[in-house]
Amino acid sequence: MGQWPEFVQIKEVGPRDGLQNEKKLVATPDKVNWINMLSESGVKEIEFSSFVNPKWIPALSDAHELGKKIKRNPDVRYSALVPNMKGLELALEAGIDGASVFMSASETHNKKNINKTIDDTYPVLKEVVREAKIAGKHVTGYVSTVFDCPYEGKITPEQVIQVCDRLIEFGVDDISLGDTIGSAVPLQVEQLLDAVLAAYPKEKIIMHFHNTRGMAIANIMTSMQYGISRFDSSIGGLGGCPYAPGAAGNVATNDVLYLMHGLGIKTGIDEKKLQEAALFIQNKLGKPLPSKSLAYAASQQ
Amino acid sequence: MGQWPEFVQIKEVGPRDGLQNEKKLVATPDKVNWINMLSESGVKEIEFSSFVNPKWIPALSDAHELGKKIKRNPDVRYSALVPNMKGLELALEAGIDGASVFMSASETHNKKNINKTIDDTYPVLKEVVREAKIAGKHVTGYVSTVFDCPYEGKITPEQVIQVCDRLIEFGVDDISLGDTIGSAVPLQVEQLLDAVLAAYPKEKIIMHFHNTRGMAIANIMTSMQYGISRFDSSIGGLGGCPYAPGAAGNVATNDVLYLMHGLGIKTGIDEKKLQEAALFIQNKLGKPLPSKSLAYAASQQ
């Protein structure tokens, strides 16, 4: 019955989307060691930080220093979130391989998150995408709240496609569709992918699930049945949900690997090395991370 | 793409499979109040305890008293685990509506769990099933470690079918197939159900998943694609894994409801009432339960 890809590419977003939602600050030298561990795990892309104004996200204020200090593995693409031209300049200086621009499919979420309307966001991203491409960088467009918005409720596939159309027109290489509040069930994934894959080739689409209600792995399964083979995930399930204190955030890379390898799907990632990196950051944060398979693995040591 | 049942029947196993794996003992009056709350949630079957020797499972040593004290809702089937004739006598006296016999598809797990070989277990269960049916009770046969055994590793569908064949021959009404160590991925579910549904009608099969590696909801989705519409789950994800301290046990009823209702599948269960019952027992245990959607819901109160 199952129809799955042979290879799945995982982008590790723990150092950015994970740490961004953790209260405890991690010291820069610890981040460097940790990202170096991730670089040796076989993962092909690491989103190592965000070049937003440090006032917005103090946990990621060392993005520039991090970019300079991490040891580069030539097999890994090091990317970072970039909100505007100032962010892009700093990011380029810090040596990014990839720039991720971001906006929301929900007007209200976009305003609360970026302090701009959707229409006012487009010209900013257009310039960033153009300049990043001129600089020879890979560019990903993140679209958030593609299923539900914490302020507006249901978001339609049409709203998502509208935003994607503009990002593609600006020249992004691919698009990551985010279940920002981790509310989707597989039916919603089907409805969105029916629309999205009628418009774009599946190779351009990355799915970014949060596990806030425990649905992420099921949503990934459904996405794979549509031929999607690229997913974002966070080591150990690091990071929470800004809209629900104590609830879970990004799906855990460890759980995704358990799924993929159990299905016979290749990822290129060494589960053991990933576990070590997860236990390293769990230790720095001083609390258990949400990943179920990490908790299982830790109990067996 | 999705093909799902219109109605899914959930058996709440928290008072038995959940509490059995919790270290902290819950006082009998608290259990009575809690099970009474569950009885009003709309759930159709509650496995309220186990009539095994109290020395084996001290947390469930009040099974008889509980059976006498809980307020019966005529719409609910109250069932309990019954290991042998002595257990059945006590259970009948305590007023069960359903008896669940149990054994393992793995020889080693069966020996460690029941202290008997598989072959020596059959005559015991045969007598219990016969007598329970004579007493007019519903009888479920649990088969544990249907995917992987903590001692033997992979279990084949053929091993599972062999045990099911005998239980059906003894006269059980249905069979619950247990992923006892929460290790299965959807591919294994497909392989098992391909074999099982070639032998038995899908109405006779209940799937019992643990979320030890975070795969349970995905495995339930896969089971539903095979037409399975009966699942066991534990409120809040109560209960851990005896083979992995700190790891998760039964899939959380709350997460299952979130999935089902999101897919438009009816369960007859009121999510709010279920949440209240989950928060009640979470409070008695004094620690957060593993359910992701419960944690989310609690954060919104």
Contacts between the chains, C-beta under 8 A, distances in Angstrom:
chain1	res1	chain2	res2	distance
A	1	B	190	5.4
A	1	B	222	7.7
A	1	B	225	6.2
A	1	B	226	7.5
A	2	B	186	6.3
A	2	B	187	6.2
A	2	B	190	5.9
A	2	B	222	7.7
A	182	B	292	8.0
A	182	B	296	7.8
A	184	B	262	8.0
A	185	B	258	7.3
A	185	B	259	5.6
A	185	B	262	3.3
A	185	B	263	5.7
A	186	B	2	6.3
A	186	B	221	6.0
A	186	B	259	7.9
A	186	B	263	6.9
A	187	B	2	6.2
A	187	B	262	6.5
A	187	B	263	4.9
A	187	B	264	7.0
A	188	B	262	7.4
A	190	B	1	5.4
A	190	B	2	5.9
A	211	B	214	7.8
A	211	B	292	6.1
A	212	B	292	6.3
A	212	B	293	7.9
A	212	B	296	5.4
A	213	B	255	6.6
A	213	B	258	5.0
A	213	B	292	5.3
A	213	B	293	4.1
A	213	B	296	5.7
A	214	B	211	7.8
A	214	B	214	7.9
A	214	B	217	5.8
A	214	B	252	7.0
A	214	B	255	4.1
A	214	B	258	7.2
A	214	B	291	7.0
A	214	B	292	3.5
A	214	B	293	5.9
A	215	B	217	6.1
A	215	B	255	7.6
A	215	B	258	7.0
A	215	B	259	6.4
A	215	B	262	7.7
A	217	B	214	5.8
A	217	B	215	6.1
A	217	B	217	6.5
A	217	B	218	4.5
A	218	B	217	4.5
A	218	B	218	4.4
A	218	B	220	7.7
A	218	B	221	4.8
A	218	B	259	7.0
A	220	B	218	7.7
A	221	B	186	6.0
A	221	B	218	4.8
A	221	B	221	6.4
A	221	B	222	7.3
A	222	B	1	7.7
A	222	B	2	7.6
A	222	B	221	7.4
A	225	B	1	6.3
A	226	B	1	7.5
A	241	B	296	7.5
A	241	B	299	8.0
A	244	B	295	7.6
A	244	B	296	5.0
A	244	B	299	4.1
A	244	B	300	6.5
A	245	B	299	5.1
A	246	B	288	7.5
A	246	B	295	5.5
A	246	B	298	7.1
A	246	B	299	5.1
A	247	B	292	6.9
A	247	B	295	4.8
A	247	B	296	4.3
A	247	B	299	5.2
A	248	B	292	5.2
A	248	B	295	7.0
A	248	B	296	8.0
A	252	B	214	7.0
A	255	B	213	6.6
A	255	B	214	4.1
A	255	B	215	7.6
A	258	B	185	7.3
A	258	B	213	5.0
A	258	B	214	7.2
A	258	B	215	7.0
A	259	B	185	5.7
A	259	B	186	7.9
A	259	B	215	6.4
A	259	B	218	7.0
A	262	B	184	8.0
A	262	B	185	3.3
A	262	B	187	6.5
A	262	B	188	7.4
A	262	B	215	7.8
A	263	B	185	5.7
A	263	B	186	6.9
A	263	B	187	4.9
A	264	B	187	7.0
A	288	B	246	7.5
A	290	B	292	8.0
A	291	B	214	7.0
A	292	B	182	8.0
A	292	B	211	6.1
A	292	B	212	6.3
A	292	B	213	5.4
A	292	B	214	3.5
A	292	B	247	6.9
A	292	B	248	5.2
A	292	B	290	8.0
A	293	B	212	7.9
A	293	B	213	4.1
A	293	B	214	5.9
A	295	B	244	7.6
A	295	B	246	5.5
A	295	B	247	4.9
A	295	B	248	7.0
A	296	B	182	7.8
A	296	B	212	5.4
A	296	B	213	5.7
A	296	B	241	7.5
A	296	B	244	5.0
A	296	B	247	4.3
A	296	B	248	8.0
A	298	B	246	7.1
A	299	B	241	8.0
A	299	B	244	4.1
A	299	B	245	5.1
A	299	B	246	5.1
A	299	B	247	5.2
A	300	B	244	6.5
